[in-house]
Amino acid sequence: MRWRIDVVEVEEGTDVANASGLLVIERILRDRQSIWQQVVEDRSLTRLTSQMLLSSGVALACYGAVLGSFHGVQMALTSAVKLPLLFLVTLAICLPTLYLFNLVFGARLSIRQSLALVMVALTVTAMLAMAFAPIALFFLITAPDYGFFKLLNVAILALSALVGLRFLTGGMRVLNENGLLAPLKPAVQQQAPAAAPATPALASTAAPTAASTAAPDAVPANGSGGTATITAPAPAPAPAYTPPVVPPGYMLTPIANPHQRPVLPPRQSQPTPPSMTLLYVWILLFGFVGTQLAWTLRPFFGSPGMKFSLYRDIDGNFYAEIFRTLSNLF
């Protein structure tokens, strides 16, 4: 009998990064599967969320200081406070919507899991924005044009946000594979099949075989009238069956064709739940709320012809200002 080796999904949530003392962003980028496993198991999420909150706040403060340095030191300090406040207030406004969406459509995510999932995306966005800070500072020194500098940083933040959202959708897919985005199905009790009765034909066929093997063969002896009894040798016992050694995480399935090579079965994909579809709607909502809040908290850069001020009058909107800047630039 030949056997086929099938892979059984075995996830081991080992906190390698915590043991080595790496930064939380390094753990997210190097070992994101352990992050998703920790979210799935709802294990130590308060500590993980606090680490991500601290890292993203520092990164956004550094990048905000670069934005405000176009106008001066006062604007740099103000933007260093405003930019982290922008992301955190937007998260506080939109997180209840995501959590309630999950509850309405039967997802089994807790508020801690939802917050940790969104904070992963926010941390990636903040760290990528801080990584672009030297480039923005370089163009600020070499090409101090207000319109170009503003569009450059809007593009940097948009690109960083897209990468962070890829982490968010990837984490939601992992939660879907673990069944956390679907309602819990009731357990179905299966009755054990009744034992089949013994077949009498097997006993009738086995009896003659045993008698024939036990009967001795009588043959005449050489040169004598008597007979000598020569007993046929007993058949050698069959070797004991030794099952093949299978490493952990695998299972054996018999193969009909002995010459067939082991083939790994296709991975069973979970159907897309409504929560996954509503995630994209929530992402659009997060973007609209964030851009409008950014317009409300402006200035972040500070127009060169205007004096320093903490806030401006609320008029127009973010998208109209971007279109106006593009038309003036080109």
Backbone bond lengths (Angstrom), bond angles and torsions (degrees), N, CA, C in turn:
res aa  C-N    CA-C-N  psi(-1)  N-CA   C-N-CA  omega(-1)  CA-C   N-CA-C  phi
1 M - - - 1.468 - - 1.520 107.98 -
2 R 1.326 116.25 126.52 1.449 120.76 174.77 1.516 109.54 -94.77
3 W 1.296 116.25 154.40 1.460 121.15 -177.00 1.513 109.48 -126.55
4 R 1.299 115.78 148.68 1.448 121.99 175.45 1.521 108.79 -109.31
5 I 1.288 116.60 139.81 1.466 121.57 -178.43 1.517 108.16 -96.55
6 D 1.336 116.56 119.18 1.455 123.09 177.60 1.521 108.69 -107.68
7 V 1.320 115.08 140.33 1.459 120.18 -178.74 1.514 109.16 -80.75
8 V 1.296 115.86 133.39 1.459 122.68 174.15 1.514 107.20 -110.11
9 E 1.316 116.32 129.42 1.456 120.33 -176.58 1.512 110.08 -68.60
10 V 1.316 114.36 119.72 1.460 120.31 177.87 1.521 106.47 -130.75
11 E 1.306 115.60 116.49 1.452 120.65 179.63 1.515 108.69 -107.49
12 E 1.316 115.20 132.72 1.458 120.54 178.01 1.516 107.31 -120.08
13 G 1.319 116.37 111.73 1.458 119.90 -178.60 1.514 110.79 -84.36
14 T 1.320 116.37 87.62 1.447 121.51 179.69 1.516 108.58 -101.14
15 D 1.266 116.83 128.13 1.457 122.02 178.90 1.518 109.01 -86.66
16 V 1.322 116.08 77.22 1.459 119.82 -179.58 1.511 110.79 -70.31
17 A 1.349 115.01 -39.44 1.457 117.83 -177.18 1.512 111.54 -68.35
18 N 1.335 117.94 -36.51 1.461 119.73 178.42 1.520 110.88 -64.64
19 A 1.338 116.11 -36.85 1.455 119.01 -179.39 1.520 112.01 -68.63
20 S 1.349 117.20 -34.21 1.457 120.06 -177.82 1.515 112.58 -89.61
21 G 1.347 118.77 -5.84 1.458 121.14 176.34 1.513 114.34 75.67
22 L 1.334 119.01 26.38 1.453 121.71 179.00 1.520 110.27 -74.82
23 L 1.339 116.28 160.81 1.451 120.81 174.73 1.520 109.48 -66.96
24 V 1.322 115.62 157.50 1.454 119.30 -176.34 1.525 111.25 -66.27
25 I 1.348 118.42 -32.82 1.463 119.69 178.83 1.525 110.53 -68.41
26 E 1.325 117.45 -34.42 1.465 119.63 176.64 1.528 110.35 -66.52
27 R 1.302 116.83 -38.28 1.460 119.22 178.05 1.526 110.71 -66.87
28 I 1.340 116.94 -39.42 1.462 119.83 179.48 1.521 110.82 -63.59
29 L 1.328 117.01 -42.28 1.460 120.32 -175.87 1.524 112.57 -79.82
30 R 1.328 117.71 -33.57 1.461 120.74 -176.38 1.530 112.58 -88.60
31 D 1.331 116.74 -37.80 1.460 120.06 -171.82 1.527 109.83 -135.94
32 R 1.341 114.97 58.11 1.457 118.35 -175.32 1.524 112.38 -66.49
33 Q 1.349 117.82 -24.96 1.458 119.40 179.78 1.525 111.68 -63.31
34 S 1.340 116.65 -35.47 1.469 118.13 177.21 1.522 111.23 -68.99
35 I 1.355 116.83 -30.58 1.461 119.85 175.54 1.521 110.12 -65.19
36 W 1.342 116.57 -47.47 1.474 119.49 -179.84 1.527 110.43 -63.72
37 Q 1.342 117.28 -38.59 1.458 119.55 179.34 1.525 110.96 -65.21
38 Q 1.325 116.70 -37.25 1.456 120.14 177.71 1.528 110.87 -66.19
39 V 1.339 117.06 -37.59 1.463 120.19 176.81 1.526 110.38 -67.38
40 V 1.338 116.97 -40.85 1.464 120.41 179.55 1.523 110.71 -61.80
41 E 1.331 116.77 -42.55 1.460 121.06 -177.93 1.527 113.09 -81.12
42 D 1.362 116.84 -7.03 1.471 121.18 -177.61 1.523 110.43 54.09
43 R 1.333 115.12 51.58 1.465 121.77 -172.81 1.535 110.15 -116.33
44 S 1.317 116.60 119.29 1.476 123.61 176.27 1.522 111.51 54.31
45 L 1.329 117.10 41.02 1.460 120.00 -177.79 1.531 111.97 -76.16
46 T 1.322 117.82 -25.73 1.466 119.30 178.33 1.520 110.90 -64.67
47 R 1.318 117.15 -43.56 1.465 121.09 178.34 1.521 111.02 -67.31
48 L 1.328 116.43 -42.33 1.463 119.66 179.75 1.521 111.24 -64.23
49 T 1.324 117.46 -42.98 1.462 120.69 179.49 1.524 111.18 -65.06
50 S 1.321 117.54 -37.52 1.472 120.26 178.13 1.521 110.97 -64.39
51 Q 1.333 117.12 -41.10 1.458 120.06 177.19 1.523 111.64 -62.61
52 M 1.326 116.65 -44.21 1.463 119.67 179.93 1.524 111.31 -67.44
53 L 1.328 117.24 -36.27 1.459 120.83 178.61 1.527 110.96 -64.25
54 L 1.321 116.94 -42.90 1.461 120.66 178.75 1.520 111.62 -66.42
55 S 1.328 117.03 -44.76 1.468 120.56 -178.34 1.518 111.58 -65.08
56 S 1.329 116.95 -45.31 1.460 119.03 -179.84 1.525 111.83 -67.37
57 G 1.346 118.19 -36.34 1.453 120.36 178.20 1.519 112.43 -63.80
58 V 1.324 117.58 -43.14 1.468 120.92 178.78 1.524 110.70 -66.27
59 A 1.336 117.19 -42.26 1.460 120.70 -178.85 1.525 111.22 -64.71
60 L 1.324 117.17 -43.89 1.462 119.91 179.72 1.526 111.38 -68.53
61 A 1.320 117.50 -33.00 1.466 119.67 176.97 1.524 110.93 -65.71
62 C 1.317 117.05 -40.79 1.475 120.25 178.18 1.522 111.22 -64.32
63 Y 1.330 115.92 -43.00 1.465 118.05 -179.92 1.530 111.04 -70.58
64 G 1.331 118.27 -35.25 1.458 120.51 176.17 1.521 112.53 -63.35
65 A 1.329 116.84 -34.51 1.462 119.65 176.83 1.526 111.05 -64.51
66 V 1.327 117.40 -36.01 1.466 120.58 176.73 1.525 110.38 -66.47
67 L 1.329 117.20 -40.23 1.467 119.93 178.98 1.531 111.08 -61.82
68 G 1.318 116.65 -48.03 1.451 119.55 -175.98 1.513 114.76 -75.89
69 S 1.328 117.31 -14.98 1.462 119.61 -179.87 1.522 112.41 -68.15
70 F 1.339 119.02 -10.24 1.458 120.83 175.27 1.530 110.38 -63.72
71 H 1.344 117.71 -32.56 1.457 121.37 -176.53 1.519 112.53 -98.11
72 G 1.339 117.91 -32.36 1.452 119.62 -179.85 1.516 111.02 155.64
73 V 1.327 115.07 -175.31 1.460 120.60 -175.80 1.525 110.94 -69.00
74 Q 1.334 116.93 -40.90 1.462 119.21 -179.44 1.531 111.67 -61.79
75 M 1.325 116.46 -43.97 1.455 119.37 178.94 1.523 111.36 -67.81
76 A 1.328 117.69 -33.56 1.469 120.37 177.75 1.526 110.86 -63.54
77 L 1.341 117.41 -43.16 1.460 120.33 178.55 1.532 111.26 -67.65
78 T 1.329 116.27 -37.38 1.465 119.35 -179.88 1.527 111.25 -68.10
79 S 1.330 116.74 -43.54 1.461 119.88 179.74 1.521 111.66 -68.11
80 A 1.335 117.17 -28.99 1.462 119.91 176.83 1.524 111.88 -65.01
81 V 1.322 117.17 -24.25 1.465 121.25 176.07 1.526 110.51 -91.77
82 K 1.319 116.74 -37.53 1.465 120.50 -174.64 1.529 112.92 -69.41
83 L 1.331 118.02 -40.14 1.466 119.45 -174.00 1.531 112.19 -65.91
84 P 1.351 120.46 -47.40 1.475 117.43 173.56 1.527 112.68 -61.54
85 L 1.344 116.81 -35.81 1.459 120.00 178.74 1.525 110.77 -64.06
86 L 1.325 116.72 -36.39 1.461 120.48 179.19 1.531 111.59 -59.96
87 F 1.328 117.19 -48.91 1.460 120.56 -177.75 1.525 111.67 -69.68
88 L 1.319 117.25 -40.29 1.463 119.47 -176.61 1.529 111.79 -70.89
89 V 1.319 117.72 -39.03 1.469 119.81 178.26 1.524 110.44 -68.37
90 T 1.342 117.37 -38.83 1.461 120.08 176.18 1.523 110.74 -61.92
91 L 1.336 116.54 -40.50 1.462 120.13 177.12 1.517 111.33 -64.23
92 A 1.335 117.68 -41.36 1.460 120.75 179.92 1.526 111.29 -65.55
93 I 1.340 118.04 -31.51 1.459 120.90 -179.99 1.530 111.22 -75.52
94 C 1.346 116.90 -39.85 1.468 121.00 -170.18 1.527 113.67 -95.46
95 L 1.328 119.70 -19.57 1.459 120.37 -177.35 1.530 113.15 -63.00
96 P 1.335 121.05 -42.17 1.474 118.41 177.17 1.525 113.33 -58.81
97 T 1.339 117.22 -33.14 1.465 119.56 177.98 1.516 111.10 -64.94
98 L 1.329 117.48 -43.71 1.459 120.32 178.55 1.527 111.14 -63.57
99 Y 1.311 116.65 -41.54 1.463 120.22 -178.56 1.531 111.13 -65.95
100 L 1.327 116.65 -42.56 1.461 119.74 180.00 1.529 111.33 -70.12
101 F 1.326 117.83 -34.28 1.465 120.46 173.86 1.529 109.99 -57.29
102 N 1.320 116.25 -44.96 1.461 119.79 -179.35 1.533 111.36 -64.69
103 L 1.321 116.81 -39.88 1.466 119.38 -179.28 1.527 111.52 -67.52
104 V 1.329 116.70 -40.32 1.464 119.75 -177.47 1.524 111.05 -63.18
105 F 1.336 116.84 -37.21 1.461 120.05 -176.02 1.527 112.92 -99.29
106 G 1.324 116.91 20.43 1.455 120.54 168.65 1.508 116.24 85.82
107 A 1.335 119.45 7.08 1.464 119.98 177.48 1.525 109.68 -69.11
108 R 1.334 115.08 151.86 1.472 120.83 -176.01 1.522 111.14 -111.20
109 L 1.336 116.78 37.15 1.462 121.70 178.12 1.520 110.02 -86.81
110 S 1.321 116.02 138.14 1.454 120.55 173.48 1.530 109.29 -85.31
111 I 1.322 116.13 170.04 1.459 119.95 179.17 1.522 110.86 -66.20
112 R 1.338 117.21 -31.89 1.464 120.05 176.91 1.522 111.20 -66.57
113 Q 1.330 116.99 -40.99 1.456 119.99 179.46 1.528 111.32 -66.38
114 S 1.332 116.70 -41.15 1.470 119.71 178.27 1.523 111.12 -63.79
115 L 1.329 116.84 -42.81 1.458 120.25 179.86 1.526 111.39 -65.93
116 A 1.324 117.20 -43.27 1.462 119.75 179.33 1.521 111.34 -63.88
117 L 1.328 117.03 -37.92 1.461 120.43 179.74 1.518 111.28 -63.91
118 V 1.329 117.59 -44.68 1.464 120.59 -179.94 1.527 110.61 -71.23
119 M 1.330 117.70 -33.84 1.457 120.03 179.85 1.523 112.31 -67.48
120 V 1.324 117.59 -28.39 1.471 119.65 174.14 1.523 109.86 -61.17
121 A 1.339 116.79 -47.60 1.467 120.51 178.65 1.524 111.41 -63.81
122 L 1.320 116.90 -40.06 1.460 120.36 -179.37 1.531 111.19 -67.18
123 T 1.322 117.22 -38.54 1.464 120.49 178.86 1.516 111.59 -66.32
124 V 1.321 117.31 -42.20 1.462 120.15 177.16 1.526 110.49 -62.41
125 T 1.333 116.91 -42.76 1.466 120.63 178.79 1.527 111.36 -61.00
126 A 1.332 116.70 -45.72 1.465 120.41 -178.07 1.530 111.68 -65.70
127 M 1.326 117.25 -41.62 1.457 119.54 -178.29 1.523 111.67 -69.37
128 L 1.329 117.53 -37.28 1.463 119.17 176.66 1.527 111.26 -66.92
129 A 1.333 116.82 -38.40 1.460 119.55 176.79 1.526 110.89 -62.40
130 M 1.337 117.30 -41.58 1.457 119.42 177.48 1.522 111.58 -66.21
131 A 1.335 117.34 -31.52 1.458 119.91 176.69 1.529 111.59 -66.31
132 F 1.350 117.10 -28.88 1.461 120.75 177.18 1.526 112.59 -83.89
133 A 1.315 118.54 -5.55 1.466 121.10 -176.54 1.529 113.12 -59.76
134 P 1.347 120.92 -41.93 1.478 118.62 176.84 1.527 113.09 -61.71
135 I 1.337 117.69 -33.55 1.469 120.15 178.77 1.529 109.83 -68.39
136 A 1.340 116.26 -44.06 1.465 119.16 177.83 1.527 110.89 -63.30
137 L 1.328 116.73 -38.34 1.469 119.45 178.57 1.516 111.47 -67.37
138 F 1.328 117.16 -34.86 1.461 120.87 177.96 1.530 111.10 -63.24
139 F 1.341 117.47 -45.80 1.469 119.64 179.04 1.528 111.16 -70.80
140 L 1.322 117.89 -27.01 1.460 119.82 176.11 1.529 110.90 -65.46
141 I 1.337 116.71 -35.88 1.467 120.69 -178.10 1.527 110.92 -80.69
142 T 1.333 116.19 -42.28 1.472 119.74 -173.43 1.526 113.55 -88.14
143 A 1.326 119.34 -28.57 1.471 122.32 -178.71 1.514 109.27 -138.19
144 P 1.332 118.57 74.70 1.470 121.31 -175.24 1.525 112.83 -77.62
145 D 1.330 116.24 64.56 1.468 121.57 175.95 1.533 107.69 -102.56
146 Y 1.327 116.72 127.78 1.467 120.70 -173.19 1.526 112.07 -64.48
147 G 1.337 117.61 -46.62 1.455 120.60 -178.58 1.527 112.23 -63.84
148 F 1.355 116.27 -45.12 1.467 119.48 -179.93 1.523 110.85 -66.01
149 F 1.333 117.53 -41.21 1.465 120.65 -179.00 1.525 110.88 -65.06
150 K 1.320 117.43 -37.41 1.458 120.51 179.70 1.530 111.20 -68.06
151 L 1.327 117.66 -44.84 1.458 120.52 179.29 1.528 111.23 -67.33
152 L 1.324 117.27 -36.18 1.465 120.38 178.60 1.518 111.02 -60.70
153 N 1.313 117.48 -44.77 1.458 120.17 -177.55 1.520 112.25 -75.13
154 V 1.323 117.96 -30.07 1.463 119.62 173.18 1.524 109.84 -64.47
155 A 1.344 116.80 -41.10 1.473 120.37 177.70 1.525 111.02 -65.13
156 I 1.345 118.04 -38.61 1.465 121.22 179.21 1.527 110.31 -64.01
157 L 1.315 117.11 -45.89 1.459 120.13 179.51 1.528 111.94 -65.85
158 A 1.346 116.80 -37.15 1.462 119.28 178.53 1.524 110.95 -66.47
159 L 1.335 117.61 -42.27 1.467 120.85 178.93 1.526 110.75 -65.00
160 S 1.314 117.40 -42.71 1.467 120.45 178.88 1.523 110.99 -63.99
161 A 1.331 116.75 -38.42 1.463 120.08 179.23 1.526 111.46 -67.10
162 L 1.334 118.15 -36.70 1.464 120.44 178.03 1.524 111.34 -63.70
163 V 1.326 116.92 -41.13 1.466 119.62 177.85 1.526 110.35 -66.08
164 G 1.323 117.20 -41.26 1.459 119.63 177.41 1.520 112.72 -62.85
165 L 1.345 116.84 -36.48 1.461 119.85 178.68 1.514 112.02 -69.61
166 R 1.326 117.84 -28.49 1.466 120.01 173.96 1.520 110.72 -63.66
167 F 1.325 116.95 -37.64 1.465 119.97 175.42 1.527 110.15 -66.23
168 L 1.326 117.45 -37.80 1.464 120.16 -179.81 1.528 111.13 -64.85
169 T 1.327 117.15 -46.90 1.469 119.41 179.24 1.523 111.43 -67.37
170 G 1.344 117.77 -35.30 1.461 119.76 176.09 1.515 112.16 -63.90
171 G 1.334 116.98 -39.82 1.459 119.35 176.99 1.517 112.45 -66.31
172 M 1.330 117.10 -37.17 1.461 119.38 177.60 1.521 111.33 -65.92
173 R 1.325 117.53 -34.92 1.472 119.43 177.50 1.529 110.94 -66.26
174 V 1.330 116.75 -38.41 1.464 119.29 177.15 1.523 110.32 -64.25
175 L 1.316 117.50 -41.47 1.462 120.13 177.10 1.520 111.22 -63.92
176 N 1.334 116.34 -35.28 1.468 119.19 177.04 1.521 111.35 -66.98
177 E 1.333 117.68 -39.30 1.461 120.48 178.28 1.524 111.69 -64.99
178 N 1.321 116.92 -28.78 1.458 120.41 177.53 1.528 112.92 -89.47
179 G 1.333 117.18 5.90 1.455 121.14 174.15 1.507 115.76 78.14
180 L 1.353 118.97 16.50 1.459 120.29 -177.63 1.521 113.24 -85.93
181 L 1.329 117.97 -10.77 1.456 120.76 179.47 1.518 112.68 -98.32
182 A 1.315 117.17 3.46 1.463 122.06 179.61 1.519 108.57 -119.86
183 P 1.322 117.66 151.06 1.471 119.49 178.30 1.512 111.07 -64.50
184 L 1.318 115.16 151.28 1.459 121.25 -178.75 1.524 109.65 -71.01
185 K 1.338 116.18 125.38 1.449 121.35 -179.63 1.528 109.78 -83.36
186 P 1.350 118.30 141.07 1.472 119.99 178.07 1.515 110.54 -68.18
187 A 1.318 114.74 144.86 1.461 119.91 -179.32 1.519 109.72 -71.10
188 V 1.331 116.41 135.14 1.461 123.07 179.21 1.518 108.45 -104.87
189 Q 1.342 115.58 120.65 1.454 119.94 179.97 1.520 110.09 -81.97
190 Q 1.323 115.40 125.23 1.449 122.07 179.62 1.518 109.68 -101.53
191 Q 1.352 116.11 129.98 1.446 120.25 178.69 1.519 109.85 -81.49
192 A 1.326 115.43 138.45 1.461 120.13 -179.96 1.525 109.28 -71.39
193 P 1.343 118.83 136.14 1.469 120.14 179.46 1.520 111.15 -66.09
194 A 1.349 115.70 145.19 1.469 120.81 179.30 1.512 110.39 -68.21
195 A 1.341 114.76 147.02 1.465 119.57 -178.55 1.525 109.54 -68.52
196 A 1.337 116.26 137.35 1.464 121.57 -178.88 1.524 109.33 -73.60
197 P 1.366 118.20 139.30 1.474 119.73 178.76 1.516 111.31 -67.94
198 A 1.307 114.07 152.80 1.460 118.96 -179.26 1.518 109.82 -66.74
199 T 1.317 117.82 141.96 1.466 123.71 -179.46 1.511 108.73 -86.84
200 P 1.347 118.45 123.72 1.469 119.22 -178.16 1.499 112.23 -69.19
201 A 1.323 118.52 -22.83 1.469 120.08 -177.51 1.505 111.15 -64.29
202 L 1.336 115.88 -30.78 1.460 118.22 -178.99 1.517 110.66 -66.03
203 A 1.342 118.02 -39.40 1.463 120.38 -179.35 1.518 110.95 -67.28
204 S 1.361 117.84 -38.69 1.465 120.40 -178.43 1.505 112.06 -69.60
205 T 1.283 117.51 -32.98 1.464 119.59 179.83 1.508 111.52 -80.21
206 A 1.334 117.25 -27.19 1.460 118.91 -178.30 1.515 111.77 -78.52
207 A 1.334 119.46 -26.33 1.468 121.49 -176.28 1.512 112.71 -66.16
208 P 1.343 121.55 -49.41 1.457 119.11 179.94 1.499 112.41 -61.74
209 T 1.291 116.45 -33.65 1.461 118.45 -178.52 1.508 110.10 -65.25
210 A 1.315 116.75 -41.71 1.466 119.16 178.99 1.514 111.21 -66.41
211 A 1.346 118.18 -37.83 1.466 120.70 -179.96 1.504 111.67 -68.04
212 S 1.319 116.60 -39.06 1.462 119.71 -178.75 1.510 111.90 -68.27
213 T 1.303 117.22 -32.80 1.458 119.01 179.77 1.513 111.64 -78.65
214 A 1.333 117.31 -26.71 1.465 118.97 -178.59 1.525 112.34 -84.04
215 A 1.353 120.74 -21.88 1.479 122.65 -176.01 1.517 110.29 -74.30
216 P 1.386 119.11 131.68 1.457 120.64 178.68 1.509 110.49 -78.62
217 D 1.310 117.13 156.55 1.474 123.86 177.34 1.516 108.81 -98.16
218 A 1.360 117.78 125.99 1.479 122.71 178.53 1.518 109.16 -100.82
219 V 1.309 117.30 123.84 1.477 123.42 -179.20 1.516 107.69 -129.27
220 P 1.357 119.16 147.28 1.470 120.87 177.84 1.497 111.94 -67.55
221 A 1.378 114.46 142.23 1.472 119.24 176.95 1.504 109.76 -78.71
222 N 1.333 119.05 155.90 1.459 124.35 -178.57 1.537 109.49 -74.52
223 G 1.350 115.05 123.90 1.463 120.62 174.84 1.488 114.56 76.95
224 S 1.280 121.91 11.83 1.470 122.60 -179.70 1.513 108.62 -138.99
225 G 1.324 113.91 154.54 1.451 117.91 179.62 1.489 114.63 -79.39
226 G 1.334 116.43 -12.72 1.471 119.15 -178.04 1.527 111.66 -81.05
227 T 1.185 112.43 -174.64 1.475 119.18 178.01 1.501 109.27 -124.83
228 A 1.320 114.41 149.86 1.484 120.99 176.44 1.521 108.24 -116.83
229 T 1.253 112.45 133.24 1.473 117.30 -178.73 1.520 109.51 -88.70
230 I 1.323 115.39 121.16 1.480 121.68 178.42 1.514 106.98 -114.30
231 T 1.272 114.36 116.11 1.476 119.85 -179.38 1.519 110.08 -86.32
232 A 1.329 116.35 128.83 1.480 120.13 178.22 1.519 109.75 -67.21
233 P 1.297 116.51 139.98 1.487 119.00 -179.75 1.523 111.04 -63.65
234 A 1.311 113.61 142.33 1.477 118.72 178.33 1.522 109.98 -68.72
235 P 1.301 116.97 142.44 1.478 118.23 179.37 1.524 110.84 -64.38
236 A 1.330 113.71 146.35 1.468 119.97 -179.68 1.524 109.40 -67.25
237 P 1.315 116.52 138.19 1.474 118.34 179.36 1.528 111.09 -64.92
238 A 1.312 115.06 144.25 1.471 119.91 179.04 1.527 109.43 -68.95
239 P 1.330 116.65 140.69 1.478 118.77 179.67 1.523 110.86 -64.55
240 A 1.302 114.03 146.00 1.466 119.18 179.77 1.530 109.74 -65.03
241 Y 1.338 115.74 142.14 1.469 120.63 -178.81 1.526 109.41 -76.98
242 T 1.304 114.36 128.50 1.469 120.88 177.85 1.517 107.81 -113.28
243 P 1.315 117.92 114.50 1.475 118.63 -179.32 1.518 110.20 -67.05
244 P 1.321 116.98 150.07 1.459 119.98 178.21 1.515 111.76 -65.90
245 V 1.308 115.33 149.30 1.459 121.51 179.73 1.524 108.40 -81.20
246 V 1.316 116.05 123.58 1.456 121.64 -177.86 1.522 108.11 -117.09
247 P 1.331 118.24 130.11 1.468 119.46 178.81 1.509 111.15 -67.78
248 P 1.347 118.50 160.67 1.470 121.08 179.08 1.517 110.70 -60.62
249 G 1.318 115.98 142.98 1.449 120.73 180.00 1.507 114.13 92.91
250 Y 1.361 117.92 6.26 1.456 121.22 179.73 1.521 109.13 -127.28
251 M 1.317 116.01 162.46 1.457 122.16 176.47 1.523 108.24 -140.08
252 L 1.342 115.80 159.09 1.457 121.79 -176.94 1.514 110.31 -103.97
253 T 1.323 115.08 138.43 1.454 122.58 175.73 1.513 107.93 -132.92
254 P 1.357 119.55 127.54 1.458 119.87 -178.84 1.514 112.23 -64.89
255 I 1.343 115.57 145.67 1.457 123.29 -179.78 1.520 107.87 -108.15
256 A 1.330 116.13 132.24 1.465 119.54 179.84 1.524 110.96 -69.74
257 N 1.323 117.60 -44.33 1.463 121.91 -179.78 1.515 109.13 -92.82
258 P 1.349 119.76 117.30 1.469 119.63 -177.50 1.514 113.25 -67.32
259 H 1.332 118.94 -19.46 1.459 121.36 -179.95 1.524 112.95 -91.95
260 Q 1.326 116.22 1.76 1.453 119.50 179.87 1.528 110.23 -77.77
261 R 1.319 115.86 135.13 1.465 120.71 178.76 1.525 110.09 -76.87
262 P 1.339 117.67 149.67 1.469 119.23 178.57 1.522 111.07 -60.82
263 V 1.312 116.01 130.61 1.454 122.36 -178.99 1.520 108.22 -121.19
264 L 1.326 116.31 127.62 1.459 120.27 178.28 1.523 109.16 -75.76
265 P 1.321 118.24 133.98 1.465 120.24 -178.72 1.517 110.53 -71.35
266 P 1.327 118.26 154.29 1.465 120.13 176.32 1.517 111.15 -65.88
267 R 1.320 115.60 146.90 1.461 120.90 -179.32 1.527 109.83 -71.15
268 Q 1.308 115.36 131.10 1.447 120.36 -179.88 1.522 109.33 -77.17
269 S 1.321 117.61 116.44 1.453 121.96 -179.01 1.525 110.36 -92.74
270 Q 1.332 114.33 140.92 1.455 119.83 178.98 1.527 109.59 -78.94
271 P 1.323 119.37 145.20 1.463 120.43 176.39 1.523 110.55 -65.19
272 T 1.319 115.50 149.98 1.459 120.84 -178.21 1.524 109.58 -71.68
273 P 1.333 118.01 116.63 1.469 120.00 -178.88 1.520 110.55 -80.05
274 P 1.337 117.92 164.23 1.476 119.85 176.93 1.521 112.46 -61.37
275 S 1.337 118.54 -28.54 1.464 120.31 179.72 1.516 111.53 -62.60
276 M 1.338 117.04 -33.70 1.464 120.15 179.40 1.519 110.90 -69.25
277 T 1.326 116.91 -37.46 1.458 120.11 177.93 1.520 111.04 -69.15
278 L 1.336 116.27 -41.18 1.458 119.65 179.62 1.523 112.31 -70.01
279 L 1.330 117.63 -16.95 1.458 119.47 176.32 1.526 110.72 -62.05
280 Y 1.329 117.00 -40.71 1.469 119.85 179.18 1.524 110.89 -66.95
281 V 1.320 117.10 -35.12 1.461 119.84 174.71 1.525 110.36 -64.46
282 W 1.332 115.77 -40.81 1.465 119.57 178.92 1.527 111.20 -66.17
283 I 1.333 117.78 -35.48 1.465 120.54 177.68 1.529 110.71 -62.62
284 L 1.339 116.95 -42.89 1.471 120.02 176.38 1.525 110.73 -62.79
285 L 1.320 116.49 -40.72 1.470 120.15 177.92 1.520 110.76 -62.88
286 F 1.332 116.62 -42.03 1.461 120.81 178.60 1.528 110.34 -61.58
287 G 1.337 116.54 -41.08 1.461 119.71 179.63 1.520 112.59 -65.36
288 F 1.334 117.76 -42.74 1.459 120.15 179.88 1.515 111.68 -66.30
289 V 1.325 116.76 -42.66 1.469 119.71 179.09 1.527 110.31 -65.01
290 G 1.340 116.74 -41.21 1.455 119.83 -178.88 1.516 113.45 -65.36
291 T 1.323 116.66 -42.65 1.471 118.76 -179.76 1.530 111.71 -68.43
292 Q 1.326 116.86 -38.41 1.464 118.60 178.17 1.524 110.93 -68.20
293 L 1.334 117.54 -37.72 1.459 119.88 177.32 1.521 110.91 -67.84
294 A 1.331 117.06 -35.61 1.472 119.96 176.25 1.524 110.74 -63.25
295 W 1.335 116.24 -38.08 1.463 119.17 177.55 1.531 110.98 -67.99
296 T 1.335 116.19 -33.48 1.462 119.60 179.11 1.525 111.83 -71.65
297 L 1.337 117.56 -36.09 1.467 121.36 -177.13 1.525 113.31 -87.03
298 R 1.329 118.37 -1.08 1.457 119.80 -178.30 1.529 110.53 -60.75
299 P 1.339 118.94 155.74 1.463 127.41 12.56 1.530 112.82 -90.70
300 F 1.349 114.20 147.81 1.460 121.59 170.19 1.525 110.81 -105.58
301 F 1.329 116.97 -34.06 1.461 120.78 -179.95 1.521 111.43 -94.10
302 G 1.332 115.77 -47.32 1.461 119.99 -177.04 1.517 111.01 89.78
303 S 1.304 116.95 111.36 1.466 120.74 178.79 1.523 109.31 -65.16
304 P 1.343 116.37 139.07 1.469 117.80 -176.55 1.521 113.81 -66.09
305 G 1.335 118.31 -25.56 1.462 119.62 -177.97 1.513 113.83 -92.75
306 M 1.319 119.08 8.54 1.459 121.65 -177.80 1.517 110.54 -121.08
307 K 1.322 116.26 154.23 1.449 121.06 178.97 1.537 109.93 -75.76
308 F 1.327 114.66 165.68 1.459 120.24 179.45 1.521 110.14 -68.99
309 S 1.344 115.21 136.78 1.465 121.54 176.40 1.519 107.98 -152.39
310 L 1.325 114.18 148.87 1.464 118.07 -179.87 1.525 111.67 -72.90
311 Y 1.341 117.40 -41.82 1.456 121.57 -176.80 1.514 108.58 -136.44
312 R 1.314 114.20 162.09 1.456 121.78 175.88 1.525 108.69 -118.83
313 D 1.323 114.42 166.31 1.461 119.28 176.03 1.528 110.06 -66.66
314 I 1.330 116.13 142.77 1.462 121.23 -179.25 1.524 108.59 -81.74
315 D 1.324 115.74 104.80 1.460 121.41 176.22 1.524 108.12 -148.04
316 G 1.319 116.28 142.52 1.450 120.17 -177.59 1.523 111.19 74.65
317 N 1.353 115.05 -158.47 1.457 120.48 177.43 1.524 109.29 -152.03
318 F 1.302 114.81 172.92 1.459 121.62 -174.78 1.530 111.81 -63.33
319 Y 1.321 117.83 -43.87 1.462 121.01 -174.30 1.530 111.44 -70.64
320 A 1.319 117.33 -37.18 1.464 119.67 176.65 1.523 111.13 -64.02
321 E 1.344 116.24 -36.21 1.463 119.56 178.45 1.524 111.34 -68.13
322 I 1.340 117.79 -37.94 1.466 120.67 178.77 1.522 110.17 -65.56
323 F 1.330 117.72 -43.32 1.464 120.77 178.68 1.524 111.33 -64.30
324 R 1.315 116.90 -39.21 1.462 120.34 178.66 1.525 110.65 -65.67
325 T 1.342 117.02 -40.09 1.473 120.09 178.09 1.513 111.54 -65.56
326 L 1.328 117.53 -39.55 1.464 120.96 177.50 1.524 111.64 -63.37
327 S 1.327 116.87 -42.54 1.454 119.76 179.88 1.530 111.63 -66.09
328 N 1.320 117.57 -36.37 1.463 120.20 177.61 1.516 112.65 -71.80
329 L 1.348 115.80 -31.43 1.459 119.38 -177.18 1.524 111.81 -76.59
330 F 1.324 117.09 -36.85 1.467 120.80 -177.92 1.521 111.97 -105.92
